[in-house]
Amino acid sequence: MQTDSYFSVQHAVDVNISPLAASATVPQPEDLLQHMPTSFHIASEIANIDAGSMRFLTKLGEQSQELLNYVQLQAKKIDLLLCHIIAQEDNAANRHQTYAFGGGGISIMHQESMTIGQPVQLKLFLLEEAAAVFCFGEIVSCKQQDQGYDIHIAFSSIREVDRELIVRASLHVQSKQLKLRAEQRNTESF
């Protein structure tokens, strides 16, 4: 459950956090499919298929540019439908927004304290990636701040394929942030 051994990026992501009883048994990563909503499993599989197929197409070179564009358009249509399906799993009563996320866990600000060591069920909605991740976590820190509680949740049971999806999403976010900063520096220097 080391959150600091994974890259983390400052970014808002919608997440449903459902606290579990302290005595709750959290399933092992290999058993998560039995507990996972079907739409989350489908979203995860599609995201991984997309990543693999795009790598394959880019290796084909310039002669495949039109094919690559066509496949990207088809993938975009599927992504739009998938985002709608995933949104049906969002429970407003459990909805929060992260201020940081990465392969090891998430960080949120919350109005109420949470107990360190408490297990939680997590549903992360990575809409920019047209993906969602279902996993379990544990509250690893809860510090009172002026605006509420700064809470860090480490993933305690997550499929490796979903962790990779989160890492990819965080790297995409970081890439966009760096590109935006570079553009801002360029416009400020003129």
N, C-alpha and C positions, 0 to 999 in steps of 0.2 A: 504494500500500500504506500509506497514511496511516491509522493506527488512531486517532489523536487528532482526526481531522477528523469522526469519528462519535461519537454519544452511546454511552456504555457504562454498564452497570448492574452492581452487585455482586449476583451470583446464581449458584447452582449449576445447571449444565446438563450432562447427560451428553454426552460427546463421545468418539468413537473417533479416535485420532491414529495414523496409520500413516506413520512416517518413510520418505522416499524417498531414493534415492541422490542425492548432490550434483549429479551430472551428469544427473539425470532431467529430461525435458522435461515441463513442466506444461502441460496443454491450455489454450487460450484459452477465455474464458467462453462464446463461441458454440459451442465444441466439447464442452462439458461433458456434454451429453445422451448422447453416445456412450460416456462412461465412467461415467455415473451409474446406480446400481441403479434398476430400474424403480419399486420402492416409494417411493424418494425423489422421483422425478419425479411420481408420482401424488399423494403427500402435499403437495408444493409446489403443484400445480395445484388440489387441493381446497381448500387454505388460501386461495388467492387467489380462487377462486370464492366461497367462504364470505364473505370480506371484502366482495366486490362485491355479493353478494346481500343481505347484511344492511344495507348502506348504502342500497340500493334500497328495501328494505322499510320502513326507518325514515323514509324520505322520504314514504311514503304516508300517514303520520299515524295518528291514533288509531283510525280505522276498520279498520286492518290489525293491531291488537294481537293478536287471536286468531290470525290467519294468521302473524304474526311468532313467537308462542309455539310454534305447531305446527312451523314451519320450524326453529326453534331446537332443538326436541326431535328432529326428524329428523336435523339436523346433528350433534347429540350422539351419536346412535346410530352414525352414520358415523364420527365421531371415535374412538369406542371401538374399532371394528373396525380403523380405520387405525392406532391406537396399537399394537394387537397385531401388525399386519403390519410396522410400522416396527421394533418390538422384535426381530424376527427378524434384522434387519441388524446388531444390536449384537454386537460381538466383544469378549468379556470380556478377552481378552489385550491389547487396545488401548484399553480403557475408562479414561477419566479424567473428572474433574469440573472444570468451570470454577469460578473464584471471581468472574469478571466476564466479560461478553460484550456485544457491540454490533455495529453495522454494519461496523466496521473490522476486528474480530478478536476473539480470546479470550485470557484469561489463566488459567493453571493453576499449581498447586504440584505439583512432581514430585520424586521421590527422586533421580533421575539428571539430570545435565546434558544439555542438547541444544545442538547446534552452531548458532551464529548463521548465518543464511543458508540453513540446510537446508530443503529443500521437504518438506512433509507433506501427506498426504491427510487430509481431515477429514470426519467424519460427525457432525453436530450433531443431537441428539434433543430437539426442543422439545415435549415431551409435553404441557405446559400449553396449547399452541396446537394440539395434535394435528398436528404438522408435523415435518419433518426436512429438513436441508439437507446436500447433498453439495457440497464445494468443495475447493480447495487453498489452502494457506497457506505462510507462510515464518516461521521462527523469527527474531524481530527483537530479542529480548533474553532473556538467561538470567543471572539474578543469584542467587548463593548466599545463602540465608537460614538461620536456625537450624533450621527445619523442612524444609529441602530447597531446591529451586531454584524461584524465581519466574520463570516463562516466559511471554513474550508472543508470540502468533502472529498475524500480520497476514494477512488474506485476500489471496491473490495472484491467484486465479482463481475468481470467483463470479458466477453469473448475477445480473443486477440484480434480478430478481423475487425471488430468494432473499435478497439483501441487504435488500430491503424487508420481507420476512417476518421477518428477524432484528431489524430496527429496530422493527417493530410489536410483536414479542414483548418486546423490552427496554422499550418504553414501557408495555406492559401490566404488566410486573413492577414498574416504577417506580411506576405508578399504585397498585398493590396495596400496595407498601411505604409510600407516602405516606399512604394511607388507614389502614393499620395504625398508623403513627406518630401520626396525628391521633386515632385511637380511644384509644391508650395515653395521650396527653396529656390527653384528656377524662376518662378514668377516674382518672388521677393527681391531677387538679385537684379531684376530689370528695372 
